[in-house]
Amino acid sequence: MLAQAIFTDAPGPLVADERRHALAWAEARQLAYDWAGPLPSSNVALGEAIGRTLTSPVTAHQDLPHYASSAMDGWAVNGSGPWIVTESGRTLAVGEASVIATGGLIPSGATAVLRKESGEACGDAHLSVRHDTKPGEAAPGRHIRPAGEEASAGEVLIPAGTVLNPAHIALAAVAGHDHLPVQRKPRVAVVLTGSEVVTSGEPAPGRVRDAFGPQLDAVISQLGGAPEGQLRIGDSYEEWLSALGCAPDGPRPDVTITTGGTGKSGTDHFRDAVAALGGRLLLDGIAMRPGHPAVLAELPDGRFVIGLPGNPLAAMMALMTLGEPLFAALGSRSFQPAVQMVSGADLDPAPGSTRLIPCTLIHGLVFPASHTGPGMMRGLSWADAYMAVPPEGVAAGSPVPVLPLPWTDLQQPR
């Protein structure tokens, strides 16, 4: 495992050695994916399974349909006619018929169904084929849907690994299922930090407006996680320790995301809180700009903690780098590689760091967006994707790795 090659797996609290170099961006993404394994599946009601990944095949409990039925409104008949019409629900002898509706159970003894348009009733008790009807309307098996026509009992209807759509759900219901086993999404809690943060109105000098609270739950969902609520705290060590260590009211989250506090000043408490709780740092810093102070940790209860930097764009790039592959691994989804696209501009080198730049797609070329400083959100809000510019830079006309944003599609740029 990649993580084991980078960090020691000694038991107990572990803080990354300060002498280690920050991990390369591509290696950080791979580590976040490799460290986690799929969460166990859960049985959910049919309506809750749409869009989820099936973990066990759906089979037919019985033949589909499970009885022979009429494909038409008309009469169930025995023989070639004419017939005597009898009451419905009884066994038909040769020369007898009974009224039947579409989907109705074929009575014992019936050999065919005569369509209403093809029959001619004489009074209430006599039935014959209309003289202008095409030959074969009462031939054996005509207009009868046999049992097992769609599937036999035990046949696989939906294989494991299928992302379920509404039609799959309808098929499962027809097959007699009330619940389906699906891959559980990782439960994700958010801890928002910063005594200077305000949540409404225009901030005064020295204060900043919250850029994370309104967006993170939506981004978590788009990345394949299940948001489990947000907790807002200040900047003290005690608040950090309480926020990371407290037992939630509901199910334990699989991942906790924190904002800010990942620097190495005396007011940054992410690492100290993790160590005090007996956790370990799996990744401490990434050789990327913006977002290099990002941290990935694991607590003794098995919960992962993603520490995002405090600047909004830096935090979002860190979440794409660590959160996207981690959620994919926990949700039993494949690792998403970057797509090589042609750069429409010269991109300067940044020795030692991968630069993550929101970008737009124009006629098959990718161009860096403007307003992409670590604390800016304007460029990201209009971007189609983000590019990972290698430390040596990229010349116009050369390929550059590109990844979609959770809310965009690389195949359908604006």
C-alpha positions in Angstrom: 0.0 0.0 0.0 1.3 3.4 -0.9 0.7 4.9 2.5 2.8 2.3 4.2 5.7 3.2 1.9 5.5 6.8 3.0 4.7 6.7 6.7 5.6 4.3 9.4 2.7 2.1 10.6 4.0 2.0 14.2 1.1 1.8 16.7 -0.1 4.7 18.8 -0.1 8.5 18.1 1.9 9.5 15.1 2.9 13.0 13.9 4.6 13.2 10.5 8.3 13.9 10.7 8.9 17.6 10.1 11.9 16.7 7.9 9.8 14.9 5.3 9.0 16.7 2.1 5.4 17.5 1.3 3.9 14.7 -0.8 3.5 15.2 -4.6 -0.1 16.1 -5.7 -0.6 12.9 -7.7 0.8 10.7 -4.9 -1.5 12.5 -2.4 -4.6 11.7 -4.5 -3.5 8.1 -4.8 -2.7 7.7 -1.1 -6.2 9.1 -0.1 -7.7 6.5 -2.4 -5.5 3.5 -1.4 -5.8 4.1 2.4 -9.5 3.5 2.6 -11.6 0.4 1.8 -15.2 0.1 0.8 -17.8 0.6 3.5 -20.2 -2.2 4.2 -23.4 -2.3 2.2 -26.8 -1.5 3.7 -30.4 -2.6 2.9 -32.6 0.4 1.9 -36.2 0.7 0.8 -36.7 0.7 -3.0 -37.3 4.5 -3.2 -34.0 5.2 -1.4 -31.9 3.0 -3.7 -32.1 5.2 -6.8 -28.7 6.4 -7.8 -27.0 4.0 -5.4 -24.7 1.1 -6.4 -26.1 -2.4 -6.0 -23.8 -4.7 -4.0 -25.6 -8.1 -4.6 -27.5 -9.2 -7.7 -31.3 -8.9 -7.8 -32.9 -12.2 -8.8 -36.4 -13.1 -9.7 -38.1 -14.7 -6.6 -40.5 -16.5 -9.0 -41.3 -16.6 -12.7 -42.1 -13.2 -14.3 -44.9 -13.0 -14.8 -45.7 -15.7 -12.2 -49.0 -16.7 -14.0 -50.3 -16.9 -17.5 -52.3 -13.8 -18.3 -54.3 -12.2 -21.0 -52.7 -9.7 -23.4 -56.0 -8.4 -24.5 -59.5 -7.5 -23.4 -61.9 -10.2 -24.7 -62.7 -13.8 -23.9 -60.6 -16.8 -22.8 -61.6 -19.6 -25.1 -61.1 -23.4 -25.3 -61.0 -24.7 -28.9 -61.7 -23.1 -32.2 -65.3 -22.0 -31.6 -68.1 -21.2 -31.7 -68.3 -21.2 -27.8 -70.8 -21.0 -25.0 -69.9 -18.2 -22.6 -69.8 -19.3 -19.0 -69.0 -17.4 -15.8 -65.5 -16.3 -15.2 -63.1 -18.1 -12.9 -64.1 -21.7 -13.7 -62.3 -24.3 -15.7 -63.2 -24.1 -19.4 -64.3 -27.2 -21.3 -63.9 -27.5 -25.0 -66.3 -25.1 -26.7 -66.6 -22.8 -23.7 -65.4 -19.2 -23.2 -65.4 -16.6 -20.4 -64.9 -12.8 -20.3 -61.4 -11.7 -19.5 -59.6 -8.4 -19.1 -56.0 -7.5 -20.0 -53.7 -8.9 -17.4 -56.4 -11.3 -16.1 -55.5 -14.8 -15.0 -55.9 -17.4 -17.8 -58.5 -19.9 -16.5 -57.7 -23.6 -16.6 -58.5 -25.2 -19.9 -58.2 -22.0 -21.9 -56.2 -22.4 -25.2 -56.3 -18.8 -26.4 -57.7 -15.3 -25.9 -60.1 -13.9 -28.5 -59.9 -10.1 -28.7 -63.0 -8.2 -28.1 -62.7 -6.7 -31.6 -62.5 -10.2 -33.1 -65.5 -11.8 -31.3 -69.2 -11.6 -32.1 -71.5 -12.3 -29.2 -75.0 -13.5 -29.9 -77.0 -12.7 -26.8 -75.3 -13.4 -23.5 -74.3 -17.0 -24.0 -73.0 -17.5 -27.5 -69.7 -16.4 -29.0 -68.2 -16.8 -32.5 -65.3 -15.3 -34.5 -66.3 -12.3 -36.6 -66.5 -13.1 -40.3 -64.0 -10.3 -41.2 -61.4 -11.4 -38.7 -58.0 -12.5 -39.9 -57.4 -16.3 -39.7 -55.7 -17.6 -36.6 -57.2 -15.2 -34.0 -58.2 -18.2 -31.9 -55.2 -20.3 -32.6 -53.6 -22.0 -29.5 -51.6 -19.6 -27.4 -52.9 -16.5 -29.2 -52.9 -13.4 -27.0 -51.7 -15.3 -23.9 -48.7 -14.1 -21.9 -47.2 -17.3 -20.6 -45.7 -17.5 -17.1 -42.0 -16.9 -17.1 -42.0 -15.0 -20.4 -39.9 -12.2 -18.9 -37.7 -14.2 -16.5 -37.5 -17.5 -14.8 -37.4 -18.0 -11.0 -33.8 -17.5 -9.8 -32.7 -15.6 -12.9 -30.4 -12.5 -12.3 -32.3 -9.4 -13.3 -29.9 -6.7 -12.1 -26.2 -7.6 -11.6 -24.1 -6.3 -8.7 -22.3 -3.1 -9.4 -25.2 -1.5 -11.2 -26.0 2.1 -10.4 -29.7 1.9 -10.0 -32.1 4.0 -12.0 -35.9 4.3 -11.6 -36.5 1.4 -14.1 -34.3 -0.9 -12.1 -36.3 -0.1 -9.0 -39.6 -0.9 -10.9 -38.1 -4.2 -12.0 -37.0 -5.1 -8.5 -40.5 -4.3 -7.2 -42.1 -6.5 -9.9 -39.8 -9.2 -8.8 -41.1 -9.0 -5.3 -38.3 -7.1 -3.6 -39.0 -4.5 -0.9 -35.4 -3.6 0.0 -32.1 -3.7 -1.9 -28.5 -4.0 -0.7 -26.6 -0.9 -1.8 -23.1 0.5 -1.2 -23.3 2.8 1.8 -22.1 6.4 1.2 -19.6 7.7 3.6 -21.1 9.8 6.4 -19.3 13.2 6.5 -19.4 15.7 9.3 -18.0 19.2 9.0 -16.2 21.3 11.7 -16.1 25.0 10.7 -13.5 27.0 12.7 -12.5 30.7 13.0 -13.5 33.3 15.6 -13.3 36.0 12.9 -15.9 34.3 10.7 -19.4 35.9 10.4 -22.4 34.0 8.8 -24.5 36.9 7.5 -24.3 40.4 6.2 -21.2 42.3 5.2 -18.1 41.6 7.4 -16.3 44.5 9.2 -12.6 45.0 8.8 -10.8 42.1 10.4 -13.8 39.8 10.0 -14.5 37.5 7.1 -17.7 36.1 5.7 -18.2 32.3 5.9 -17.5 30.8 2.5 -17.7 27.1 3.6 -20.9 26.6 5.5 -23.3 27.4 2.6 -21.4 25.2 0.1 -19.7 22.2 1.7 -22.8 20.0 2.3 -23.7 20.3 -1.4 -20.1 19.6 -2.5 -19.9 16.6 -0.2 -23.1 15.2 -1.8 -21.7 15.8 -5.3 -18.5 13.9 -4.3 -20.5 10.9 -3.2 -20.7 11.6 0.5 -23.7 11.9 2.8 -23.6 15.2 4.8 -24.1 14.6 8.5 -24.3 18.2 9.8 -22.0 21.1 10.6 -20.4 22.3 13.9 -19.0 25.8 14.2 -16.3 26.4 16.8 -13.7 29.1 17.6 -9.9 28.8 17.5 -9.0 27.4 20.9 -7.3 24.0 21.4 -10.1 22.9 23.8 -12.7 23.6 21.2 -10.8 21.6 18.6 -10.3 18.7 21.0 -14.0 18.6 21.9 -15.1 18.9 18.3 -13.0 16.0 17.0 -13.4 13.8 20.1 -17.1 14.2 21.0 -19.5 11.4 20.3 -22.2 12.5 17.8 -25.9 12.0 18.6 -26.5 9.9 15.6 -24.3 7.3 13.8 -20.6 8.0 13.9 -19.3 9.8 10.8 -16.9 8.0 8.5 -15.1 11.3 7.7 -14.8 14.6 9.4 -13.8 17.7 7.4 -12.3 20.7 9.2 -11.6 24.1 7.9 -8.5 26.1 8.9 -6.1 25.3 11.7 -3.7 23.3 9.5 -0.8 25.7 9.5 2.0 25.3 12.0 1.7 28.4 14.1 0.8 28.4 17.8 -2.9 29.1 17.0 -3.2 26.1 14.7 -4.4 23.0 16.6 -5.3 20.3 14.1 -2.2 18.2 14.7 -2.2 18.6 18.5 -5.9 17.6 18.7 -5.4 14.5 16.5 -2.3 13.4 18.5 -4.1 13.9 21.9 -7.0 11.7 20.7 -4.5 8.9 19.8 -4.8 9.5 16.0 -2.1 9.7 13.4 -1.3 11.8 10.4 -1.5 9.8 7.2 -0.5 12.8 5.0 0.9 16.1 6.3 1.2 18.7 3.5 1.0 18.4 -0.3 3.4 19.9 -2.8 0.6 21.9 -4.5 -0.5 25.5 -4.8 -2.9 26.5 -3.4 -3.8 24.1 -0.6 -0.4 22.9 0.5 -1.2 22.8 4.2 -3.9 20.1 3.7 -3.7 17.1 6.1 -5.3 13.7 6.2 -5.5 11.9 9.5 -7.1 8.8 11.0 -8.5 8.5 14.5 -8.5 5.3 16.6 -12.3 4.8 16.0 -11.5 4.4 12.3 -12.7 7.9 11.3 -10.8 9.8 8.7 -10.2 13.5 9.2 -9.5 15.9 6.3 -7.9 19.1 7.4 -8.6 21.9 4.8 -6.7 25.2 4.8 -8.6 28.3 5.8 -8.5 30.1 2.4 -11.6 29.2 0.3 -10.0 28.3 -3.0 -7.1 26.5 -1.2 -9.6 24.5 0.8 -11.6 23.6 -2.3 -8.5 22.4 -4.2 -7.5 20.4 -1.1 -11.0 18.8 -0.9 -10.8 17.8 -4.6 -7.3 16.4 -4.0 -8.1 14.4 -0.8 -11.9 14.2 -0.4 -12.8 13.1 -4.0 -10.6 10.0 -4.0 -11.2 9.1 -0.3 -15.0 9.2 -0.8 -14.6 7.1 -4.0 -12.7 4.4 -2.1 -15.2 4.4 0.8 -18.1 4.2 -1.7 -16.5 1.4 -3.7 -16.0 3.5 -6.8 -13.0 3.5 -9.1 -10.2 6.0 -8.9 -10.7 9.0 -11.2 -7.6 9.7 -13.3 -6.9 13.1 -14.7 -7.7 13.7 -18.4 -5.0 15.0 -20.7 -6.3 18.1 -22.5 -4.5 20.7 -24.6 -3.6 23.9 -22.9 -4.5 27.1 -24.7 -2.0 29.2 -22.9 1.5 29.1 -21.6 1.5 28.1 -17.9 4.5 29.2 -15.9 6.6 26.7 -13.9 6.4 26.6 -10.1 9.5 24.5 -9.0 8.6 21.8 -6.5 4.8 22.3 -6.6 1.8 21.3 -8.8 -0.4 24.3 -9.4 -4.1 23.7 -9.3 -5.9 26.3 -11.4 -9.6 26.5 -12.2 -10.0 26.5 -16.0 -12.5 27.0 -18.8 -12.9 24.9 -21.9 -13.1 26.7 -25.3 -13.2 24.8 -28.5 -11.4 21.8 -27.0 -8.6 23.9 -25.3 -8.3 24.7 -21.6 -7.5 28.2 -20.4 -6.7 29.2 -16.8 -9.5 31.2 -15.2 -8.8 34.7 -13.7 -9.2 35.6 -10.0 -7.7 32.3 -8.7 -5.8 33.5 -5.6 -6.0 31.2 -2.6 -8.7 33.3 -0.9 -10.8 33.9 -4.1 -13.9 32.1 -5.2 -14.7 34.2 -8.3 -12.6 32.1 -10.8 -13.8 28.8 -9.5 -17.5 29.9 -9.7 -17.2 30.2 -13.5 -14.8 27.3 -14.2 -15.5 24.1 -16.1 -12.7 22.1 -14.4 -9.3 22.5 -12.8 -5.9 21.8 -14.3 -3.0 20.3 -12.5 0.0 22.2 -13.9 3.3 20.2 -13.2 6.2 22.0 -11.5 8.0 22.5 -14.9 5.0 24.3 -16.3 3.2 23.7 -19.7 3.6 25.4 -23.0 0.5 26.4 -25.1 -0.4 23.5 -27.3 0.9 20.9 -24.9 -1.2 18.5 -22.8 -2.0 19.3 -19.2 -3.8 17.1 -16.7 -7.4 18.2 -16.1 -10.1 17.0 -13.7 -13.8 18.0 -13.6 -15.3 19.9 -10.7 -18.1 18.0 -8.8 -20.7 20.1 -10.5 -19.4 20.1 -14.0 -19.0 17.7 -16.9 -15.8 17.8 -19.0 -17.7 16.6 -22.0 -20.3 19.4 -21.8 -18.5 22.7 -21.1 -20.5 25.9 -20.8 
